Amino acid sequence: MKLNRELPWNWVFGWLVIVLAMLGFEGRANANVYATNIKIDGDITNVVASPGDLITITYILNEPATLGATVQILSGGITVTNLFFPPDNEGALRGFNSVAWDGLDGGGQNVAGGMYSVNVTAASSGFTNWTQTTSDTADVNTSVIDGRGIAVDRNLASPYYGRIFVANSSFGDSLGILKLNADTSDADEGSFSADAGHFWSGGDISPWKLAVSADDFVYVDDLANNGDIFRWDPTITTNSFLHVLRQDNQPAGSVLSGPAIVGTGTNAQIWMVNTNNATVLKWSVNTNFVCNSNDIGSIVVGNTTAPNLFDLDLDGNGNIYTCAYLTVSGNPAARVFRYPAYNPSTNAGMPEATADWAVGGGDDSYAGASGVAVDPTGAYIAVAFEGPAGGFSTNGNTKILWATNGALAANLDLGVAFQGDANHDDTDCAWDAVGNVYYTDVYFGRWRAFSPPGTNQASTMALASIQMIGAPPSTKPQISGITVVAGTVNISFTGSTNDPASAFTVMAAPVVNGSYVGASNSVVTQISPGIFQASLPVNGPAQYYRIRR
């Protein structure tokens, strides 16, 4: 556990500089390092503290914060203090981090009573190219013999934010759903859930694909039942089990693959593809959060030119992305498609049939398209490919495509050797909330995470707050003006009306984030009750000042 303090920009004691130059970096949509599982004193509920208490703040980073991590303590949205943790130190390490706040503000004084929130910002210099951030050898929880589905919880308001779910469909491993933290460690309640109210039959299809809704529910497809959908909360326990889409909801002769989940609660929609006739269907749920009896869904896309659709996803504008599982080498048919958002009023109630774009025809590196996922910004889609039949997975890979036109942005593992073998058999893919992509490779029996290129940062607010009680009230000194006259710096500031001039010290540093020490030859005088002036000689070309009680 480590304690560190950095002077925040809006420090409540107030400070003013003669010359100020601020450098920084801007958060980007493709941020790859982020904090999850933030707890205060080991819990996700509010805690009560008193002056002098040392408050423990823990969190998990999915990657090292190579530019450091900052824990902000805020009151009503205003920063009270920043605790900065440099790279390669506790607080900025991949995995579990434990740091502490001593209840003091940026000036080293007890904060007033009230509610305080905690925000963790992690920053990274990033990578030049898309880069694997999990290890096939060191991260033992990335082992999954027959991973057929993968998804990540992207709900910032959830204690399960960043949790990774993997569907394993083989009895040779833990058959069922794996639950892992963002750094690949076990979920708090354990990393594995077997049936949890439903029996999985394995055989490479049960469980199948899965998706996490915006309100935290995990929907899983059982292809052994031709596409029944089951739902759990993120703990995947029996008491949260719900059979959402059943045999009576399946069109005759259909085999349904997916799902994609749009909306939450009773406004949730379940989207699936029928692998037998190349259609995209959707269902709405009722007040019991399940599909109505004998509701066989509405056909949204009917495309006979793209047989054997295998998966789908939607972006925030409702555009529909899907992929076709075609494995014959050299097949000229397209494999990945985008269809416009469906509007019954503009489509005369009929299914769409014309794609905005279609790509991959005749290219064996697009063979066996098995999973598709849209990144949270809608800029990219990821597509997992198993490769052509009989090709020993020589063309299996996961691609990143531009969502606007399907153009190739990156090949993540096409021809890249892992453990000395360049074969791949990628079956599904997913994105987290900050732009990392995940995929399953059944050839190696692994799931992997890749980060996008570029410097980045991401912030996560803790769900719990700190209620500080018994802190002594005081009027904090506030700098109100500064002048330089004939080589003398004059700093005007305010304090409590009963403060004597001797209560204050002028602190100075040559750089804004430097070590502040008492300024030599400074004199503080009281102008009137609560009104003060500090005078000291100019020292160097630039100095940063603050007033400490």
N, C-alpha and C positions, 0 to 999 in steps of 0.2 A: 504494500500500500504506500502511495507516494503523495506528498503534498507539494504543490508548487503554485506560485502566484505571478501573474502578469498584470501590469497596469492596463485596464480597459480604456477605450477611447472615451466613453462617457462616464468615467470614474466619478462616483458621487461626491468625493471630496473636492473635485474640480482641479484642473491644472491648465496652464496656459504656456505656450512656448513663443519665443521670439521668432524663430524660424522653424517651420514644420514641413517636412516632406514625408508623405505616407506612401508606402509601397504595399501592394497586395496582389491577390489573384482572385479570379472570379470563378464561382461555382459553375459547372457546365452540366448539360443534360446527361453527359456520359460519365458522370462521377463513378469511380469504381471502389473506393474505400468508404465504408460507412459503419456506424455504430448501431448495434442491436442489443436486446436483452439488458437495457439500462435498469439498474436497481439501486435503490437508496436504502442503506442499512439492510441489504439483502432482500428487499421486498419491492413490489410494484404498487404498493398502496402508500398513502401519505404518512410521513413520519413527523414526530414532534421532537424538537430539540431546544436546548437552553444554551445561553452563552457559555463558552468553554467546551461544549461538546464537540467531539471530532466525528464528523459525518462521513460515512464510507459510501462512495459512489463506484459501482462496478458496471462494466459493459464489455461487449465482445466486438472486436474489429474483424471483419472478414479478411482483411489484408493489413500489412504494416502501414501505418501512417508515416510515409517517408518524408513528409513535410511537417510532421508533428500533429498533435491533437489538442484541442482547447475545450475545456469544460467551462461553460458560462453559468454563472449564478445570476438569476434575474428576479426582479421584483416588479410586477406589473408591466413586464415587457422591457424594463430598463435594466441594463447590465449593472450589477453590483460589483462583481469581480470576475476576472478571467483566470483560470488555472491552466497554464500552458505546459505541455509535456513534449519534450523534443523527441526527434526520431531515435529509435533504438533504446528507448527508456520506457519503464512502466508508464502506462497511459497511452502509448503510441504503438504498442506491439500487436501483432496478429494474435487473435484469440482473446482470452480472458484478461482484463485489466482491472486493477483495483487502485483507486486514488481516494483522496480525502479532502474535505473542506472543513476548516476550523471555525466557521461561523463569522469570519472577519471579512470586511469589505476590502477594496483595493488599497485603502490607506492603513490597513492593519488594525481597524477598530471593529468592535462588535456591531453587527447589523441590528437595526431596530426590529421589534416584534412584527410579525406578519408572515405572509405566505411567500415562499421562494421556489421558483422553478429551475430545472436543470436542463441544459442543452449541450450536447456533445457534437463538436465539429471535427471531423477527421479530414486531413488533406494529404495528397500524394503527388509526387512528381510524375507518376504514371509511367506509361510505356510508349515506345516508338510504334509498335504494332500490337494487334490483338495478341494477348499473352495469357497462357494458362497460369492460374493462380492457385489451383489445387495440385496436390502431388499424388501421382498414382501409387507411390511407394510409401510415403510418410503419412498420408491422410488415410488411415485404415477404413474410415467410414465412407470413403468413396467407392468401396468395393460393393458391387451389386451384380450378381451373375446374369440376370436377365431383366435389366431395367427397361421397361416398356413405356413408362411415363415419368415426367418430372415437372415440378411446379414450385413456385416460390411465393410466400405470403408477402404482398406489397402494401398491406394496410398499416400506415404509420400510426394509427390510433389503436393498434393492437399490441398486446404483450408478446405476440408471436411474430411480429414484424421481422422479416428476413429468414423465417424458418423454411427449410428446404424439404420437400416431400418427393420420395421416389417410389414408384410402383415396381416391385420385383415379382416376376411371374414364374419363378423356377423353384422347385422343391430342393434344388441343390444349394440354396441359400435360404435366408429368412423370407419365406413366402408371405407377402403382404405389403404394408406401407412402411417405409423408413421415414423417420422424422429427425432432422438434424439442424443444428444451429448454423449460422452463416459462415462460421470458421470450420465446419464439418464435424464439430464435436456433438456428443449426444444431446438430444433435447432433455430438458430438466426431468421430465417424467419417464425418460427412457427413449431409446432410438428406434424402437420397433413396435409395430402393432400388427398382430396376426389377423384374425377374422373380425373382431370388434363388432359382432352382430351379423356378419356375413361370411360364409365359407368361400375362400378363393380356391379354384381348382388348378391353378398353375397352367402348364402346357403352353407357355409363351403368350397367353392371351388373358389371363385372369390372375391379378388385376391388369388393366390395360392403361389407357390414357387417364390423366387426372388434371384438374384445374382448381385453383383457389379463387373464390369470389372476393369482391371488394369488402365484404363483411366477414371474411375469415373462414368461410365454410369450404371444406375440401370435398369436391365432387369426383367420384371415381367411376370409370366405365368398366363393366365386366363383359368382355367380348364373348366369353363362354356362354353368356345368356343372350347373345346377339345384340348387346348394347344396353342392358339395364344400367341405370345410374343410381349410385348410393352416395349419401352425404353424411359427413361427420364434422364436428368442430375440430380445431387444429390439434387436439390431443389424440384423436382417432380412438375414442373409447366407446364402449357399447352403449352407454347412456345417452350418447349424442347421435346414434345411428338412425338414419331415415332412408327409406326406399323411395326415391323421388320419381324415377321414370321406370315403368314396369313393362311386362310382356304385353299388356293390353294397350300400351302407348306406342308400340312398334308397328309401323305399317307392314302389311303382309309381305313376307319374303325378304324383309330388310335385315341388314347387319349394320348396326349403328356404331360409328367411331367418333371420338371426341372426348370430352365435350369442351365447348367454350361457354363461359357463363357471363351474361350481361345483366347488370342491375343487381339489386340486393333485396333481401327480405321477400315480401309477397310481390315485389316488382321484378323478381329474378326471371330471366329467360335462359333456357337451355338450348344451345345450338349444337347440332350433330351433322355428320355426313353419313349418307347411306352408301356403303361401299359397293352395293350391288347395282345401283342404277345412277350413280353420279349426281345425286341431288344433295342440297343443303336444306336442312329442316330446322324449325325452332318450335319450342313449346314454352308456354307460360305456366307458372305455378299458382296454386290457389292459396287460400288463407292458412292452409295446413302445410304450406311450403312444398307440396308435391303436385305432380301433374294430375289433372282431372281424369277420372276413369274413362277409358276408351278414347281419350284425346290422342290422335295419331300425328299431331303436329301440323305445321303449315310448311309447304315447300316454298323456299325462298329463292333457291337457285336450281334450275333444271338444265343440266349441261351434258348432253349425250356425247359431246366431242371429247370429254375428259373422263374416261372410265376409271373405275377403281379409286375414287377419292378416299383419302385415308385420314385426314385431320383438317382442322380449321381453327382460325382465330379472327377476332375483330379488333379494329383500332378504335380510338375514342370517338371518331366520326362515323362509326358504323360500317366502314369499308370491310369487306369480307375477303380473307385470304385462305386459300386451300391448296392442297397438294395431291397429286395422283401417284399411286404406287405402281409404276411401270418398270419392269425389270428386264425386258428384252433388249439386248445390246443394240444400239443404233436406232431404236424406236424414234421416229420423227415427231411423235406427238409431244406437246408441251406438258410440263410436269408441275409447274407452280403458277397460280392464278390469283389475280385480284379482281373482285367484283365490286361495283359501287354499292353504297349503303342502300338497303332495301326500303322503298317507300311504296306501300300498296296503292296509294292514290296516283302516283306517277307511273306505276307499272300495271294499271288497270286490274289490280288484284292478281296478276299472273306472275309466275316465277321469272326471275332474270335469266337470261341465256347468254349474254354477251359480256365477256370479261374486259376490264380496263386494260389489262395486259396479261400475257401468258408467255412463260419463258422455259427454257431447258430442253426443247425438242432436239433429238438427235445427239445429245451430249450425255455420255455414260456417267459423268460425274454428277448428273441429276437423276440417276436411276434409283429406283426404290425409295422415292420420297415418302417419309413415314411420319414426320412431325413438323408442325409449323407454329411459330409464335411471333407476336408483334411486340417490339420494345415499348416501354411506357410512354415515350415521346411520339410514337408513330413514325419515326424516321426510318427504322430498319425492320426487316423481318428476318428471323432465323429459320432455316429449314434443315432438317436432319435427313440424310440419305443413307440407305443401307447398301447401295451399289447394285450392279446388275446380277441377275441370277447366274450361278455357276462361275462368277468372277472372283470367288474367294475374298470378296469385300475389297478388291483392289481399288475400287472407286468410291467406297463408302467415305462420307465426310459430313461436316456441317457447314453450311454456307450462310453468310450474312449478305442479304440483298437490300437494295434501296427500295423502300415501300412505294415510292412515287412511280417507279417504272420497272422494277424487278431487276435492274442492272446489278451486277456482282460488285459487292463492296469488299468482301474478304472470303477466302477459303481457310477455315480454321485448322483442319487436319488432313486435307487432301494430300496423300503421299507423304505425310509427315510420320516419321517413325517414333513410336512410343515403345520403350523397352526393346528396341531393335527390330520392330515389326511395323511396317507401313500400312498394313491392312486395317480397315475400320468398318464397323457395321453400326451406324448411328441411327437410333430409333425414335428419339423425341428430344425436344428442346424447350427452353423457357427463359424468361428474363426476370431479374429482380427489379426493385423500384429505382435503382440508381444506374442501371444500364449495363450490368454484367450479364453475360449469357451462359446458360447451363445446357449440357446435353448428355445423353446416355449413349455409351458405346458398348454394345453387347459382345463385340469381338474380344475386347479386353476385359469385359465384366466390370466396367467402371462408369461413373458419372464424373464429369469435369466442369469446372468453371473457368471462363475466360473473361478478362477485362479489356475494355476498348483502349485505344491509344489516347494520350493526352493528359496534361496536368489537370487535377480535379479536386473537388472537395464536396462533402455532403454533411448535412446537419440532421440530428435526430433529437427530438425533445422527449425527455423522460415522462412517463405517464404519471408518476408520483411527484408530489410536491413536498417541500419542507416547511412545516409550521414552526417558526421561531418564536419562543415565548420568553418573557422576562428580560429581554434585552433592554438596556437602559436607553431611554429616549434622549436625543441630543440634536441640536441644530448643526448640521455638518458645515464646515467652512466652504465657502464658494468664492472662487476668484471672480471678481467683477471687472477688473481692468488692469492694464499693464502699460507702462511708458518707460522710455529710456531717455534720460536727460543728463547731459554732461558726464557720461560714463557711469551713471547710476541707474539701476533697474528699480522701478517703483511698482510694487504689486498691491493693488487694492483688493480686499476681500472682506467677507462678512462671517460672523460667527454668532454664538449665543450672546444675549445681552449681559449675562453674568460672567462671561469669559474675560479673564485678564489677558493682557498682551503676552505674558509669560507662558500662556497655555499653548502657544503655537511655535512651530519650527518650520523654516523654509528648507525644502528638500530640492536638490538639483542633480541633474545628470546630463552628460554630453549627447546622449542618444535617447530617443523616446522610450525604448524598452531596456534602457540600461539600468545600472544599479544606482538608485537614488540615495544620496548621503546628505547630511546636514550642510547647508551652504555656509561657507566661512564668511565672517564679517557682515552677517545679516543682522538687521535691527528691526524688531516689530514694535510698532507703537499703536496705541488705541486712539482713534479719532473721536469716537463717541461710543456709547453702549452698543456693542454688536458690530461696530464699523472699525476696521483696522487697516494699517498699511505696513508693508514690509519693504525695506530698502537694503540694497546690497550692490557692490560694484559689479560691472560687466565682467564676465569671465569667459574669454574665448569668443569665437565667431558665432556660436549658437549654443544655447542652453535650454533645457526643459525644466520647468518648475512645478512643484505642487506644494500645498500647504497641509501640514499634518498637525492635528491637535495632540 
